[in-house]
Amino acid sequence: MLLTRSDWRSLQVGRVLVIGALACFSSRGADLANYSFRWSTNLLELCGVAEGTLQKITAAGWQVGEWQKLLSVSSGQGDAKVSLELPPAAGTYSVVDGCIRFQPIFPFVNGVMYRAVFHASTLPGSSNALDDVISTYTVPVGRREPTTVITRIFPSANELPENLLKFYVHFSAPMNRGNIYEHIHLRQENGKLVELPFLEIDEELWNPEMTRLTLFIDPGRIKRGVRPLEEIGAVFYAGRNYTLLIDHDLRNAEGNPLKEGYAKTFKVGPPLRESLNTATWKINPPSGNSRRPLLIWFPAPLDHALALRMIQVTDSDGHHLGGRTGLAEEERQWLFLPETPWKSGTYRIVVDTALEDLAGNNIGKPFEVDLFEGIDRTLRKKSVSIDFRIE
């Protein structure tokens, strides 16, 4: 393989050889001539390691840390020295069809360059004089017409509490991980952007399908008596209007931008500071011998994702009923549609006490717990239940 001028410029990093993806290569160590890298969007394979050496590695039962000393993968920014200092990407290692395979936890991101460093000298029985070898690979960026859109943003209400804790952003297709906070903004009614309103988490909070993003408001600008709130100020102020903006150039998993940007404008109301109390819920049982939904009305909206997961229905013996749950009326109404018709008898609504309202208040415990009150005033149960009858 002929190396380009840019390839040759990368050879100055210590005793390291840099090669392109899918290439066989040679170096001063003749043993390196048979190694090759094979890249794809969801795995990397290093081939050419002797079968006997692979058997020794397999028998040793290496853990991830030991694998990374032999073969590590990290994202690069075009600077070989900087890239080598980055922590290795998370993933699993295995020996498949005579090759060492690295499977990243998250697929490689379109348009990002990755570097695989093969430390040949760490192979069992190898010479310490062997050079390290680097293979680089950039995931192709798709060029299709943008089709991905934002389908919903929760909370869906047009008035949200001053101490709102989070947003959920739903997309019509899997999205790319990385640099999301550069494309998401919060604008005040005077046109100015709120500075650093979100808790910027490096890992980013996506569901496994990469179709739902959780955006936390910085808790330090919500809880009273903490330094960020006192020095910088709150993110929201009651009585004012705000707009959550998401740029159209946020990329999906194929590297394409959104079909269009998104804006959710809302008014901010008073804060919610009381713990949740199921005694204030209104239960509307359906009639027997029907598949009409069970309805629960809340005095204020609940957290969308948690309400769908943390409220369940059982029979009198504690067996969970199969069916579908949903939320309506700006997350003020919960409904359960059973798989089979209701029978006459007693049923139970089981609620996980970790359920939250829009401000993060749990059942029996407000988000702003006064530490001087002690923990005995908080609810210790993992769940609470509400009985109802169907005639």
Buried (B, 14 or more C-beta within 10 A) or exposed (E): EEBEEEBEEBBEBEEBBBBBBEBBBBBEBEBBEEBBBBBEBEBBBBBBBBEEBBEEBEEEEBEEEEBBEBBBBBBBEEEBEEBBEBEBBEBEBEBEEEBBBBBBEBBBBBBBBBBBBBBBBBBBEBEEEBBBBBBBBBBEEBEEEBEBBBEEBBBBBEBBBBBBBBBBBBBBBBBBBBEBBEBBBBBBEEEEEBEBBBBEEEEBBBEEEBBBBBBBBBBBBBBEEEEBBEEEEBBBEBEEBBBBBBBBEBBBBBBBBBBEBBEBEBBBBEBBBEBBEBEEBEEEBBEBEEEBBBBBEBEBBBBBBBBBEBBBBBEEEEEEBEBEBEBEBBBBBBBBEBEEEBEEEEBBBBBBBBBBBBBBBBBBBBBBBEEEEEEEEBEEEEEBEBEBEBE
